[in-house]
Amino acid sequence: MLTEAWYPGWTAQVDGVGAELLRADHLFQGLRLPSGKHQVRFEYHSTYLGSGWAIALVAILIPAGLAAYRRRSRPA
């Protein structure tokens, strides 16, 4: 069990092979593992990261564009 909140975007691998993530105790992440030693890897890939970067870029470009427009339109 991984005591990280269960959330879409998480994946797991057991010994290099994709594994099904399960909810454990209604909040955490769990895996079914056969007995013995295993290498377990959890990864998170945000589904909203690309959208967040796009919004941040627009939030920077709009004020910068308005400032450049105002400087250009001022009479000398």
C-alpha positions as CSV (number, residue, x, y, z in Angstrom):
1,M,0.0,0.0,0.0
2,L,1.2,3.5,-0.8
3,T,-0.1,6.2,1.5
4,E,-0.5,8.7,-1.3
5,A,-4.1,9.7,-2.0
6,W,-5.7,7.7,-4.8
7,Y,-6.2,10.0,-7.8
8,P,-6.6,9.5,-11.5
9,G,-3.3,9.8,-13.4
10,W,-1.3,7.4,-11.2
11,T,0.1,4.2,-12.7
12,A,2.1,1.4,-11.3
13,Q,4.6,-1.2,-12.5
14,V,5.6,-4.4,-10.8
15,D,8.9,-5.8,-12.0
16,G,8.7,-3.6,-15.1
17,V,5.1,-4.7,-16.1
18,G,2.1,-2.5,-15.8
19,A,-0.1,-3.4,-12.8
20,E,-3.7,-2.5,-11.7
21,L,-3.9,0.1,-9.0
22,L,-6.5,-0.4,-6.4
23,R,-8.1,1.8,-3.8
24,A,-7.0,0.8,-0.3
25,D,-8.9,2.0,2.8
26,H,-11.1,4.3,0.5
27,L,-8.2,6.8,0.2
28,F,-4.9,5.2,-0.5
29,Q,-3.4,3.2,-3.4
30,G,-2.7,-0.5,-3.3
31,L,-1.4,-3.3,-5.4
32,R,-1.9,-7.1,-5.3
33,L,1.5,-8.7,-5.2
34,P,2.5,-12.3,-5.2
35,S,4.8,-13.3,-2.3
36,G,8.5,-12.6,-2.7
37,K,10.6,-9.6,-3.5
38,H,9.4,-7.3,-6.3
39,Q,10.4,-3.9,-7.7
40,V,7.4,-1.6,-7.5
41,R,7.3,1.7,-9.3
42,F,4.5,4.3,-8.9
43,E,4.3,7.2,-11.4
44,Y,2.0,10.2,-11.7
45,H,1.2,11.9,-15.0
46,S,-1.1,14.9,-14.6
47,T,-4.0,15.2,-17.0
48,Y,-4.2,18.9,-16.3
49,L,-0.5,19.9,-16.7
50,G,-0.8,20.8,-20.4
51,S,-3.9,22.9,-19.8
52,G,-2.3,24.6,-16.8
53,W,0.8,25.6,-18.9
54,A,-1.5,26.9,-21.7
55,I,-3.5,29.1,-19.2
56,A,-0.3,30.4,-17.6
57,L,1.2,31.3,-21.0
58,V,-2.0,33.2,-22.0
59,A,-2.0,34.9,-18.6
60,I,1.6,36.2,-19.3
61,L,1.1,37.0,-23.0
62,I,-2.1,39.1,-22.7
63,P,-0.7,41.7,-20.2
64,A,2.6,41.8,-22.1
65,G,0.8,42.4,-25.4
66,L,-1.4,45.1,-23.9
67,A,1.7,46.9,-22.4
68,A,3.5,46.7,-25.8
69,Y,0.4,48.0,-27.6
70,R,0.0,50.9,-25.2
71,R,3.7,51.9,-25.6
72,R,3.4,51.8,-29.4
73,S,0.2,53.8,-29.5
74,R,1.4,56.7,-27.3
75,P,2.2,59.9,-29.2
76,A,5.8,60.9,-29.0
